[in-house]
Amino acid sequence: MKKNLILFCLLVGLIVACQRPSNTQKTEEELKALSCIDDSVEALSPHAFHMIEKGMKSAQDSLAYYEYYIRKAKVYELSTTPDSSVPIVANTIAFANRQPASPRRNSLLAFAYNLKAVGLHNFRQNPDEVIRLYKEATVLLANSDAKDQLPKVCANLGDAYIFKSQLPEAAAWYRRALFLVDSLKLPSQENITLYLGLATIYLQLNDFDTSLKYYQQTEKYFSLMSVSMQAYYLNNYGNYYYYTRDYKASLQKFLTLKAFLEKHHKTETFDMYLCKLNLADVYLNLGDVVRSEKCLEEIEPWFAKNGNDVAIYYVNSIRIGQAVKRGNMAKVKDILQHEKKLDNMEFNLRQIRNRYLRKYYESIGDYRGAYENLRSDAQMDDSLAHNRLNMRASEIMNRFAQDTIRLHHRLEMEHKNAVVQSANTITVAAVLLVVVIILMFALLFMRSRKQYAQDKMRIMQLRLASVRNRISPHFVFNVLNGKILKSNEQDANELLDLTKLIRANLDLSCRLDVTLREELDFVERYVHVEKQMVGDDFEFRIDQAKAVDADRVRIPSMFVQILVENAFVHGLKGWDGHKSIHIEIDKKEKATSIKVKDNGPGFDIRSVGKKRTGLSVVTQTIAIVNERNKSKMTFSLSNEQKCGKNVGCVATIVIPDNIKLFI
């Protein structure tokens, strides 16, 4: 027996040891799961309930279980059966109160208190208890692992104070929520709903311009709100137009809200019934009694079933207005006799009731009753106006107090920042020193690269000059060979022309670029000497467009001469019949085109690979020039054809305007 007892104790000890302590912090996995569930609940996802059930089954301790369990209550609160959330909230509060205080337990209890307060507030029940629950939740959240929820609860507390017409307190809690969003470094979109609360406060103060400004600012961020907050925004915006007596605009907002709720399958929720209640009043003020009555028929049983006395009071006010419109004064009397008497009704709802009652008194000829009703309303309005002045002053003082708190907070942060900054000064100085050193190395590197590029360009220029120095003797030898063959026919004038040509050639070969006019002058001298080798039946002409300024256009030296020489040697030499070389100079868009045409047999594509010194100079020079220019020089060589036969060759050079040829 004793052995069995020892074994039992060991087994219990092992089981307890395997369980995780309930007050430990949530794991990353649990945080992600709860966040995902909260997003699904806010979006009214049909999968939210299944996700909660799954979380409850996988919970490793009792706190984790209730963290999933309480979210069932939120699902029910947004559904058609909000009363189903009551026992879940009660069970969670009872469980949490039995647990030792810890950040995790505090966040669970605050969640439950907030849900309980929301449920009471939605049905306008026990406003003092609503405020107490919200305040308890704020205290708990301040010492919890869910401090990011504090601004939302503060905003709910502001809503609760608006319901009690305590506007300074409401404004103070909204501003505290704004302060917390800033202090906790939460996303700026958290401020959206807080601005909506401020818009509601200014609406209560009859400051319609400021209220509209906040509603319009909030509208820009409509897509960032949760579904429930979007519905709340549209409802309040509709109320704004109602109280400014713009009933058509109010109708459009409430119809937009109705369509929005239908789109998100919220047809049997508190938001939809409240929307239809507001629509009934707007339709009545627009004279559409039939639609107003239809709306009330759809919603009155639901409010009566859920015991929402404030909503029933508003329903009866609209019923009075409908009865007056239809001339059914007996129904008005019946409503007033059988209606449940309520104390401390909201001023706005009492104003709506009195407005319809005055029409009733006027219809039955009871002008004394209408007068008394109007006087009572005026007294309440005067009293409210006085209160509003006090509330404005109080709201300003509360704003000043919040700004003072923020100032102290900033001063404290600045002091801490100063301490941190003094500690980081050496580090910053070291980093700056490293940056300066890196910049110096970068500058040296860039300078060396620039020097390297300049040296490379000089080498290219020297290489080009060397190539040109080689082509000059090549040209001279070609001419002299022709002269030697005909030496017995040469006279003194021809030799003089040859001498001038050689002198001009030497002059041009020493320069990297020349004007187009200088190049053409040299070409004409060259053709005058060279034409003897092709016979008398030879024609040469230069056609220059008027748009081309030969004194301004610059080209690499001997370019055109090389192409003309190529036409003589490889095109016309040994060719029978009439021979011609034609140079066309034309102006294209931002470029000058130079074409050298001959009527020889054309070039043979099979001989393209053979070395031709002149054309090699042209292509190499163009490659060097194009390396340092965005606008590129081009060179092409093609055959002219007629009836399928070659009738000549065309060499084309295109030189862009303002091209930089050489340094």
C-alpha positions in Angstrom: 0.0 0.0 0.0 2.8 2.3 1.0 4.6 1.6 -2.3 1.4 2.4 -4.3 1.1 5.7 -2.5 4.7 6.6 -3.3 4.2 5.7 -7.0 1.0 7.8 -7.1 2.8 10.9 -5.6 5.7 10.5 -8.1 3.2 10.3 -11.0 1.4 13.5 -9.9 4.8 15.2 -9.5 5.8 14.3 -13.0 2.4 15.5 -14.4 2.8 18.8 -12.6 6.4 19.2 -13.7 5.4 18.6 -17.4 2.9 21.5 -17.2 3.9 25.0 -18.0 3.4 27.6 -15.2 0.3 29.5 -16.0 1.8 33.0 -15.3 4.6 32.7 -17.8 4.6 35.1 -20.8 2.8 34.2 -24.0 5.0 32.4 -26.6 5.5 34.0 -30.1 3.3 31.3 -31.5 0.5 32.2 -29.0 0.8 35.9 -29.7 0.6 35.3 -33.5 -2.4 33.0 -33.1 -4.3 35.5 -30.8 -3.5 38.4 -33.2 -4.8 36.4 -36.1 -8.0 35.6 -34.3 -8.5 39.2 -33.3 -8.1 40.3 -36.9 -10.6 37.6 -38.0 -13.2 38.6 -35.4 -12.9 42.3 -36.4 -13.3 41.3 -40.1 -16.3 39.1 -39.1 -14.7 36.1 -40.7 -16.8 32.9 -40.6 -13.7 31.0 -39.7 -13.1 33.0 -36.4 -15.1 30.6 -34.3 -13.3 27.5 -35.6 -9.9 29.2 -35.0 -10.9 29.9 -31.3 -12.0 26.3 -30.8 -8.8 25.1 -32.2 -6.8 27.4 -29.9 -8.8 26.2 -26.8 -8.0 22.6 -27.6 -4.2 23.3 -28.1 -3.9 25.5 -25.0 -1.1 24.4 -22.7 -2.4 26.0 -19.5 -5.6 27.5 -18.0 -4.7 31.1 -18.8 -4.1 30.3 -22.4 -7.4 28.5 -22.5 -9.3 31.5 -21.2 -7.4 33.8 -23.6 -9.0 31.9 -26.4 -12.3 31.4 -24.6 -13.0 35.1 -23.9 -12.7 35.8 -27.7 -15.9 33.7 -28.1 -17.7 36.4 -26.2 -16.4 39.0 -28.7 -17.7 36.9 -31.6 -21.2 36.7 -29.9 -21.2 40.4 -29.1 -20.8 41.2 -32.9 -23.4 38.6 -33.8 -27.2 38.3 -33.8 -27.1 36.9 -30.2 -25.1 39.4 -28.2 -26.6 38.0 -24.9 -24.7 34.8 -25.5 -21.5 36.6 -24.5 -22.7 37.4 -21.0 -22.0 34.0 -19.3 -18.6 33.7 -21.1 -17.5 37.1 -19.8 -18.8 36.3 -16.3 -16.9 32.9 -16.2 -13.7 34.6 -17.4 -13.9 37.4 -14.8 -14.5 34.8 -12.1 -11.5 32.7 -13.2 -9.2 35.7 -13.6 -10.0 37.0 -10.1 -8.9 33.7 -8.6 -5.5 34.0 -10.3 -2.5 35.8 -8.7 -1.8 39.2 -10.2 0.6 39.1 -13.2 0.9 41.0 -16.5 -0.7 38.2 -18.4 -3.6 37.8 -16.0 -4.2 41.5 -16.0 -4.5 41.6 -19.8 -7.1 38.8 -19.6 -9.2 40.5 -16.9 -9.0 43.9 -18.7 -10.2 42.2 -22.0 -13.2 40.8 -20.1 -14.0 44.1 -18.3 -13.9 45.9 -21.7 -16.2 43.4 -23.3 -18.7 43.6 -20.5 -18.7 47.4 -20.6 -19.2 47.4 -24.4 -22.2 45.1 -24.1 -23.8 47.4 -21.5 -23.0 50.5 -23.4 -24.4 49.2 -26.7 -27.8 48.7 -25.0 -27.5 52.0 -23.0 -27.7 50.1 -19.7 -26.1 51.3 -16.4 -23.8 54.0 -17.7 -22.0 54.4 -14.3 -21.1 50.7 -14.3 -19.8 51.0 -17.9 -17.5 53.8 -16.8 -16.3 51.9 -13.8 -15.5 48.8 -15.9 -13.6 50.8 -18.5 -11.5 52.5 -15.7 -10.7 49.2 -14.1 -9.6 47.9 -17.5 -7.2 50.9 -18.0 -5.6 50.3 -14.6 -5.1 46.6 -15.4 -3.7 47.3 -18.9 -1.2 49.7 -17.5 0.4 46.7 -15.7 -0.2 44.1 -18.4 1.5 42.5 -21.4 -1.1 44.2 -23.7 -0.4 47.9 -23.2 -1.1 48.5 -26.9 -4.8 48.1 -26.1 -4.8 51.0 -23.7 -5.7 53.7 -26.3 -8.8 51.7 -27.5 -10.1 51.3 -23.9 -9.5 55.0 -23.3 -11.5 55.8 -26.5 -14.3 53.6 -25.3 -14.3 55.5 -22.0 -14.6 58.7 -23.9 -17.7 57.2 -25.7 -19.2 56.3 -22.3 -18.8 59.9 -21.0 -20.4 61.3 -24.2 -23.4 59.1 -23.4 -23.6 60.8 -20.0 -23.2 64.2 -21.7 -19.9 64.8 -19.7 -18.1 66.2 -22.6 -14.9 67.6 -20.8 -14.3 64.1 -19.3 -14.9 62.5 -22.7 -12.4 64.9 -24.4 -9.8 64.3 -21.7 -10.0 60.5 -22.3 -9.8 60.9 -26.1 -6.7 63.1 -25.7 -5.2 60.7 -23.3 -5.7 58.0 -25.9 -3.9 60.2 -28.5 -1.1 60.7 -26.0 -0.8 57.0 -25.4 -0.6 56.2 -29.2 2.3 58.6 -29.4 4.1 57.4 -26.2 3.7 53.7 -27.0 4.9 54.4 -30.6 1.8 52.7 -32.1 0.9 53.0 -35.8 -0.6 56.4 -36.6 -3.8 54.7 -37.9 -4.7 54.1 -34.3 -5.5 57.8 -34.1 -8.3 57.5 -36.7 -11.0 56.4 -34.3 -9.9 58.9 -31.7 -10.5 61.8 -34.2 -13.9 60.3 -34.7 -14.6 60.6 -31.0 -13.5 64.2 -31.0 -15.9 64.8 -34.0 -18.7 63.5 -31.9 -17.8 65.7 -29.0 -17.8 68.9 -31.1 -21.2 67.7 -32.6 -22.6 67.6 -29.1 -21.2 71.1 -28.5 -23.0 72.3 -31.7 -19.6 73.2 -33.1 -20.6 71.8 -36.5 -17.7 73.2 -38.5 -15.0 71.6 -36.3 -17.0 68.4 -36.1 -17.3 68.3 -39.9 -13.5 68.9 -40.2 -12.8 65.8 -38.1 -15.3 63.7 -40.0 -13.7 64.6 -43.3 -10.2 63.9 -42.0 -11.4 60.5 -40.7 -13.0 59.7 -44.1 -9.6 59.6 -45.8 -8.6 56.6 -43.7 -11.9 54.7 -43.9 -10.3 51.7 -45.5 -7.8 51.3 -42.6 -10.6 50.9 -40.0 -12.1 47.6 -38.8 -15.6 46.7 -40.0 -17.3 47.6 -36.7 -15.5 50.9 -36.6 -16.4 51.7 -40.2 -20.1 51.1 -39.3 -19.7 53.3 -36.2 -18.2 56.1 -38.4 -20.9 56.0 -41.0 -23.6 56.0 -38.3 -22.1 59.1 -36.5 -21.6 60.9 -39.9 -25.3 60.3 -40.6 -26.2 61.8 -37.2 -24.1 64.9 -38.0 -26.2 65.7 -41.1 -29.4 64.9 -39.1 -28.6 67.4 -36.4 -27.7 70.0 -39.1 -31.1 69.4 -40.6 -29.6 68.2 -43.9 -31.9 65.2 -44.1 -31.1 64.2 -47.7 -27.4 64.0 -46.9 -28.2 62.1 -43.7 -30.3 59.6 -45.7 -27.4 58.9 -48.1 -25.1 58.2 -45.2 -27.5 55.8 -43.5 -28.3 54.0 -46.8 -24.5 53.7 -47.3 -24.3 52.2 -43.9 -27.1 49.8 -44.6 -25.5 48.6 -47.8 -22.2 48.3 -46.1 -23.6 46.1 -43.3 -25.5 43.9 -45.8 -22.2 43.4 -47.8 -20.5 42.1 -44.6 -23.5 39.9 -43.6 -24.4 42.0 -40.5 -28.1 42.1 -41.2 -29.1 40.8 -37.8 -26.8 42.9 -35.6 -27.2 45.9 -33.3 -25.5 48.1 -35.9 -28.2 47.2 -38.5 -31.1 47.7 -36.1 -29.7 51.1 -35.0 -29.2 52.0 -38.7 -32.8 51.3 -39.5 -34.0 53.2 -36.4 -32.1 56.3 -37.6 -33.5 55.7 -41.2 -37.1 55.7 -39.8 -36.6 59.1 -38.3 -34.9 60.5 -41.4 -37.7 59.1 -43.7 -40.3 60.8 -41.4 -38.5 64.2 -41.7 -38.4 63.8 -45.5 -42.2 63.1 -45.5 -41.9 59.3 -46.4 -44.2 57.9 -43.7 -44.6 54.5 -45.3 -40.9 53.7 -45.4 -40.5 55.2 -41.9 -43.2 52.8 -40.6 -41.7 49.8 -42.4 -38.3 50.4 -40.7 -39.9 50.5 -37.2 -41.8 47.3 -37.9 -38.6 45.5 -38.7 -36.7 46.7 -35.6 -39.1 47.3 -32.7 -39.5 43.6 -31.7 -35.7 43.1 -31.5 -35.2 46.1 -29.2 -38.1 45.1 -27.0 -36.8 41.6 -26.8 -33.3 42.8 -25.7 -34.7 45.3 -23.2 -33.2 48.4 -24.8 -35.5 51.0 -23.1 -33.6 54.0 -24.7 -34.2 52.6 -28.2 -37.9 51.9 -27.4 -38.2 55.6 -26.2 -36.8 56.8 -29.6 -39.1 54.3 -31.4 -42.1 55.8 -29.6 -41.0 59.4 -30.5 -40.9 58.4 -34.2 -44.3 56.7 -33.8 -45.7 60.0 -32.4 -44.4 61.9 -35.5 -45.9 59.2 -37.8 -49.3 59.4 -36.1 -49.4 63.2 -36.3 -48.5 63.0 -40.0 -51.5 60.6 -40.6 -53.8 62.6 -38.3 -54.2 59.7 -35.8 -54.2 61.7 -32.6 -55.7 58.9 -30.6 -52.6 56.8 -31.2 -50.4 59.5 -29.8 -52.4 59.6 -26.6 -52.2 55.8 -26.4 -48.4 55.9 -26.8 -48.0 58.5 -24.0 -50.3 56.6 -21.6 -48.7 53.2 -22.0 -45.1 54.2 -22.4 -42.6 53.2 -19.7 -41.4 56.3 -17.9 -37.6 56.9 -18.0 -35.5 59.3 -16.0 -32.4 61.1 -17.2 -33.1 60.6 -20.9 -30.4 61.9 -23.3 -31.1 65.5 -24.2 -30.9 65.0 -27.9 -33.5 62.2 -27.8 -35.7 64.4 -25.5 -35.4 67.2 -28.0 -36.6 64.9 -30.9 -39.6 63.8 -28.7 -40.5 67.4 -27.9 -40.3 68.5 -31.5 -42.9 65.8 -32.5 -45.1 66.6 -29.4 -45.3 70.3 -30.3 -46.7 69.3 -33.7 -49.2 67.0 -31.9 -50.3 69.9 -29.6 -50.7 72.2 -32.6 -52.7 69.6 -34.4 -55.2 69.2 -31.6 -55.3 73.0 -30.9 -53.6 72.7 -27.5 -51.5 75.8 -27.9 -50.9 76.1 -24.2 -49.4 72.6 -24.1 -47.3 73.5 -27.2 -46.1 76.7 -25.4 -45.3 74.8 -22.2 -43.4 72.2 -24.2 -41.5 74.9 -26.1 -40.7 76.8 -22.9 -39.4 73.6 -21.2 -37.3 72.9 -24.2 -35.9 76.5 -24.2 -35.1 76.2 -20.5 -33.2 73.0 -21.1 -31.5 74.5 -24.1 -30.4 77.6 -22.1 -29.2 75.3 -19.3 -27.4 73.2 -21.8 -25.8 76.2 -23.4 -24.5 77.3 -20.0 -23.2 73.8 -19.4 -21.6 73.8 -22.9 -19.7 77.0 -22.0 -18.4 75.4 -18.9 -17.6 72.3 -20.8 -15.7 74.2 -23.4 -13.6 75.9 -20.6 -13.1 72.5 -18.9 -12.2 70.9 -22.2 -9.6 73.6 -22.8 -8.2 73.1 -19.3 -8.1 69.3 -19.8 -6.3 69.9 -23.1 -3.8 72.1 -21.3 -3.3 69.5 -18.7 -2.7 66.8 -21.3 -0.2 69.1 -23.1 1.6 69.7 -19.8 1.9 66.0 -19.2 3.2 65.6 -22.7 5.7 68.4 -22.1 7.0 66.8 -18.9 7.3 63.5 -20.8 9.3 65.2 -23.6 11.5 66.9 -21.1 12.3 63.6 -19.4 12.9 62.0 -22.8 15.2 64.9 -23.8 17.2 64.4 -20.5 17.6 60.7 -21.3 18.5 61.5 -24.9 21.2 63.9 -23.7 22.7 61.2 -21.5 22.7 58.7 -24.3 24.0 61.3 -26.7 27.0 62.1 -24.5 27.8 58.4 -24.3 27.6 58.1 -28.1 29.7 61.1 -28.9 33.0 59.2 -29.1 31.4 56.6 -31.3 30.0 59.2 -33.6 33.4 60.9 -33.8 35.1 57.6 -34.7 32.5 56.9 -37.3 32.9 60.3 -38.8 36.7 59.8 -38.9 36.3 56.5 -40.7 33.9 58.2 -43.2 36.4 61.0 -43.8 39.2 58.5 -44.4 36.9 56.5 -46.8 36.1 59.7 -48.7 39.8 60.6 -49.0 40.5 57.2 -50.5 37.5 57.5 -52.8 38.7 60.9 -54.0 42.2 59.5 -54.6 40.8 56.5 -56.4 38.6 58.8 -58.6 41.5 61.0 -59.4 43.7 58.1 -60.4 40.9 56.8 -62.6 40.6 60.2 -64.3 44.3 60.3 -64.8 44.2 56.8 -66.3 41.4 57.8 -68.7 43.4 60.9 -69.8 46.5 58.8 -70.4 44.5 56.2 -72.3 43.1 59.0 -74.5 46.6 60.4 -75.2 47.8 56.9 -76.1 44.9 56.6 -78.5 45.7 59.9 -80.1 49.4 59.0 -80.5 48.3 55.6 -82.0 46.0 57.5 -84.4 48.7 59.9 -85.4 51.0 57.0 -86.0 48.4 55.3 -88.2 48.0 58.5 -90.2 51.7 58.9 -90.6 51.7 55.4 -92.1 48.9 56.2 -94.5 50.6 59.3 -95.8 53.5 57.5 -97.5 51.1 54.9 -98.7 49.2 57.5 -100.5 52.3 59.1 -101.9 53.6 55.8 -103.2 50.4 55.1 -104.9 50.6 58.5 -106.8 54.3 58.1 -107.6 53.7 54.6 -109.0 51.2 56.0 -111.3 53.5 58.8 -112.3 56.4 56.5 -112.9 54.3 54.4 -115.3 53.6 57.6 -117.3 56.8 59.4 -116.6 57.5 59.9 -120.2 54.3 61.9 -120.6 54.6 64.1 -117.5 55.5 67.7 -117.9 56.7 70.4 -115.4 53.1 71.5 -114.5 52.0 68.0 -113.4 55.1 67.6 -111.3 54.4 71.0 -109.7 50.8 69.8 -108.9 52.2 66.7 -107.4 54.6 68.7 -105.2 51.7 70.9 -103.9 49.7 67.8 -103.2 52.4 66.2 -101.2 52.9 69.4 -99.2 49.2 69.6 -98.4 49.2 65.9 -97.5 52.0 66.4 -95.0 50.2 69.4 -93.6 46.9 67.6 -93.0 48.6 64.4 -91.7 50.0 66.4 -88.8 46.6 67.5 -87.6 43.9 65.2 -86.0 40.9 67.1 -87.3 40.2 69.8 -90.0 37.3 71.8 -91.3 35.2 70.3 -94.0 36.4 73.1 -96.4 40.0 72.3 -95.8 39.3 68.6 -96.4 37.4 69.2 -99.7 40.2 71.5 -101.0 42.7 68.8 -100.4 40.4 66.2 -102.1 40.1 68.4 -105.2 44.0 68.7 -105.5 44.2 64.9 -105.0 41.6 64.2 -107.7 43.3 66.6 -110.1 46.5 64.6 -109.8 45.0 61.1 -109.6 42.5 61.4 -112.5 45.3 60.7 -115.0 45.4 57.1 -113.9 41.8 56.4 -114.9 41.8 58.1 -118.3 40.1 61.1 -119.9 36.5 59.8 -119.7 36.3 60.7 -116.0 33.8 63.0 -114.2 34.2 64.5 -110.6 31.9 66.8 -108.8 31.0 68.0 -105.3 27.4 68.8 -104.4 27.1 70.7 -101.1 23.7 71.6 -99.5 23.3 75.3 -98.6 22.4 74.4 -95.0 26.0 73.0 -94.6 28.6 75.5 -93.3 31.9 73.9 -94.5 33.9 76.3 -92.3 32.1 75.2 -89.1 31.8 71.4 -89.7 34.9 69.6 -88.4 35.9 66.1 -89.4 38.9 63.8 -88.7 41.7 64.7 -91.2 41.9 62.9 -94.6 38.6 61.0 -94.0 37.0 62.1 -97.3 40.4 61.7 -99.1 40.7 58.1 -97.9 37.2 57.3 -99.3 38.0 59.0 -102.6 41.3 57.2 -102.9 39.5 53.9 -102.1 37.0 54.7 -105.0 40.0 55.3 -107.4 42.0 52.2 -106.4 39.4 49.6 -105.7 36.5 51.0 -107.8 37.6 52.8 -111.0 41.1 51.5 -111.7 41.0 49.0 -114.5 37.3 49.8 -115.1 36.3 50.4 -118.8 34.0 53.1 -119.9 32.8 56.3 -118.4 34.0 56.8 -114.8 32.7 59.2 -112.1 33.1 60.1 -108.5 30.4 62.2 -106.8 30.6 63.7 -103.3 27.2 64.6 -101.8 27.2 66.7 -98.6 23.8 67.2 -96.9 22.4 68.4 -93.6 20.4 65.9 -91.6 18.7 66.4 -88.2 21.5 67.6 -85.9 24.2 65.9 -88.2 26.1 66.3 -91.4 26.0 63.5 -94.0 29.0 63.0 -96.5 28.6 60.4 -99.3 31.3 59.4 -101.7 29.8 57.6 -104.8 31.5 55.9 -107.7 30.1 54.1 -110.7 32.6 51.2 -110.5 31.8 47.5 -110.1 31.1 47.9 -106.4 32.9 46.1 -103.6 33.1 42.3 -103.4 31.7 41.1 -100.0 34.2 38.2 -100.3 37.1 40.7 -100.1 35.8 42.5 -96.9 38.2 40.5 -94.7 41.3 41.6 -96.8 43.4 44.3 -95.2 42.6 47.7 -96.5 44.7 50.3 -94.7 42.6 53.3 -95.5 39.2 51.9 -94.4 40.9 50.5 -91.3 42.0 54.0 -90.3 38.4 55.3 -90.8 36.9 52.6 -88.6 39.5 52.8 -85.9 39.2 56.6 -85.7 35.4 56.4 -85.4 35.7 53.9 -82.6 38.1 56.2 -80.7 35.8 59.2 -81.2 32.6 57.4 -80.2 34.1 56.2 -76.9 33.8 59.7 -75.5 30.6 60.9 -77.1 26.9 60.1 -76.5 26.1 61.0 -80.1 27.9 58.5 -82.3 29.6 58.9 -85.7 28.6 56.3 -88.2 30.2 54.8 -91.3 28.7 52.5 -93.9 29.7 51.0 -97.2 27.1 49.7 -99.7 26.6 48.8 -103.4 24.2 50.6 -105.6 22.1 48.3 -107.8 20.1 48.6 -110.9 18.1 45.8 -112.4 19.8 43.4 -110.1 23.4 44.5 -111.1 25.9 46.6 -109.2 26.3 50.0 -110.7 28.5 51.6 -108.2 29.6 51.9 -104.5 28.5 54.4 -101.9 30.6 55.2 -98.7 28.6 57.3 -96.1 29.9 59.1 -93.0 27.5 60.8 -90.6 29.0 63.3 -88.2 26.7 64.6 -85.3 26.7 68.3 -84.6 28.9 69.5 -81.7 30.7 66.1 -81.4 34.0 66.2 -79.6 36.6 64.8 -81.9 39.8 64.9 -79.9 41.2 66.6 -76.8 
